Amino acid sequence: MRNEKIKRITFTALMTAIAVVLSFVESLLPTAYFMPPGSKLGLSNIPVMFSASKLTVGETLLIVFAKSVFVFITRGFTAFCMSLAGGILSALCMIFIFRKTNGFGYMGIGILSALCHNAGQLIVSFFLVQTTAIVGYAPVLLIASVGTGFLTGTLLRLVMPYYTKLKEMEK
Amino acid sequence: MKKLITKKDLILLFVVLLAGIVGIVFMNSADEGKSAEIIVDGKTTEIISLDEAYEKQINGVVICCEKGEIYIKESNCPDKVCMRSGRISKSGESIICAPNRVAVKINGKKGNLPDAITG
């Protein structure tokens, strides 16, 4: 029993580490210059999506929180709020989709997750700047969500067997 | 194992793309703006005319206006989303710098009626 718990903690930590590393790697890529303002590839969403499908709700939210703390250290308070709001919203959305719905494939899950992430960010910026002018960013973010969601969804499909194998090792 | 792409995914993809394209077309069809509101912490602190050249630093953000276009020249924020937002000139368009709590929003002919354009 105790052993099982340690394995769960280890796996959660592993997913967190992957998320943080992907977040860092993404910041090194020159892609940011081609992306519409306010959007990112969201590579670190891949382990979060996996967690949403295979780990508990608490573990998944813990990964999201830890990732946001990393964002706080590297990119400051505003980015932290956006990462946390977007992360929680998209994690809850994915947990719901993985557990309660049928019919969405990896691409759809990726797109919905990206949409939720952007929605969370817009909500936070609305509270920070307190103006409805933020809606001007929405159309471009919608289109960006399709692209980034397609990318992360496809990558999740590719790494799924490996992550699952890692997860099985705990048994 | 779930599929990579399903019918539902494609429907979602087209709906989201369509919503985005409609939004962009709608925003691009707006008239050239006449004035711009500078909003700091949710309060309009200044209304400037787009016809006049302008450059001022507010909360770590340098807001510039030239040739009827507004852009952020410089900002001390980490992500520079505001600087990358480019130049805006149409009514309803806006630039936000969330870390500095600054927003610039372009208004149409009437000057100070922000929701008449976005609504």
Chai-1 contact restraints between the chains, C-beta under 6 A:
chainA,res_idxA,chainB,res_idxB,connection_type,confidence,min_distance_angstrom,max_distance_angstrom,comment,restraint_id
A,P37,B,V81,contact,1.0,0.0,6.0,A-B,restraint_1
A,P37,B,R84,contact,1.0,0.0,6.0,A-B,restraint_2
A,P37,B,S85,contact,1.0,0.0,6.0,A-B,restraint_3
A,G38,B,V81,contact,1.0,0.0,6.0,A-B,restraint_4
A,R75,B,P78,contact,1.0,0.0,6.0,A-B,restraint_5
A,G76,B,P78,contact,1.0,0.0,6.0,A-B,restraint_6
A,T78,B,A98,contact,1.0,0.0,6.0,A-B,restraint_7
A,T78,B,P99,contact,1.0,0.0,6.0,A-B,restraint_8
A,G103,B,T6,contact,1.0,0.0,6.0,A-B,restraint_9
A,G103,B,K8,contact,1.0,0.0,6.0,A-B,restraint_10
A,F104,B,K8,contact,1.0,0.0,6.0,A-B,restraint_11
A,G105,B,K2,contact,1.0,0.0,6.0,A-B,restraint_12
A,G105,B,K3,contact,1.0,0.0,6.0,A-B,restraint_13
A,G105,B,L4,contact,1.0,0.0,6.0,A-B,restraint_14
A,G105,B,I5,contact,1.0,0.0,6.0,A-B,restraint_15
A,G105,B,T6,contact,1.0,0.0,6.0,A-B,restraint_16
A,G105,B,D9,contact,1.0,0.0,6.0,A-B,restraint_17
A,Y106,B,L4,contact,1.0,0.0,6.0,A-B,restraint_18
A,M107,B,I5,contact,1.0,0.0,6.0,A-B,restraint_19
A,M107,B,D9,contact,1.0,0.0,6.0,A-B,restraint_20
A,G108,B,K8,contact,1.0,0.0,6.0,A-B,restraint_21
A,G108,B,D9,contact,1.0,0.0,6.0,A-B,restraint_22
A,G108,B,L12,contact,1.0,0.0,6.0,A-B,restraint_23
A,I111,B,L12,contact,1.0,0.0,6.0,A-B,restraint_24
A,S125,B,I96,contact,1.0,0.0,6.0,A-B,restraint_25
A,S125,B,A98,contact,1.0,0.0,6.0,A-B,restraint_26
A,L128,B,A98,contact,1.0,0.0,6.0,A-B,restraint_27
A,L128,B,R101,contact,1.0,0.0,6.0,A-B,restraint_28
A,V129,B,I96,contact,1.0,0.0,6.0,A-B,restraint_29
A,V129,B,A98,contact,1.0,0.0,6.0,A-B,restraint_30
A,V129,B,R101,contact,1.0,0.0,6.0,A-B,restraint_31
A,V129,B,A103,contact,1.0,0.0,6.0,A-B,restraint_32
A,Q130,B,G42,contact,1.0,0.0,6.0,A-B,restraint_33
A,T131,B,I39,contact,1.0,0.0,6.0,A-B,restraint_34
A,T131,B,A103,contact,1.0,0.0,6.0,A-B,restraint_35
A,A133,B,S94,contact,1.0,0.0,6.0,A-B,restraint_36
A,A133,B,A103,contact,1.0,0.0,6.0,A-B,restraint_37
A,A133,B,K105,contact,1.0,0.0,6.0,A-B,restraint_38
A,I134,B,I96,contact,1.0,0.0,6.0,A-B,restraint_39
A,G136,B,E93,contact,1.0,0.0,6.0,A-B,restraint_40
A,G136,B,S94,contact,1.0,0.0,6.0,A-B,restraint_41
A,P139,B,G20,contact,1.0,0.0,6.0,A-B,restraint_42
A,P139,B,G23,contact,1.0,0.0,6.0,A-B,restraint_43
A,P139,B,I24,contact,1.0,0.0,6.0,A-B,restraint_44
A,L142,B,V16,contact,1.0,0.0,6.0,A-B,restraint_45
A,L142,B,A19,contact,1.0,0.0,6.0,A-B,restraint_46
A,L142,B,G20,contact,1.0,0.0,6.0,A-B,restraint_47
A,I143,B,G20,contact,1.0,0.0,6.0,A-B,restraint_48
A,V146,B,L13,contact,1.0,0.0,6.0,A-B,restraint_49
A,V146,B,V16,contact,1.0,0.0,6.0,A-B,restraint_50
A,V146,B,L17,contact,1.0,0.0,6.0,A-B,restraint_51
A,R157,B,L4,contact,1.0,0.0,6.0,A-B,restraint_52
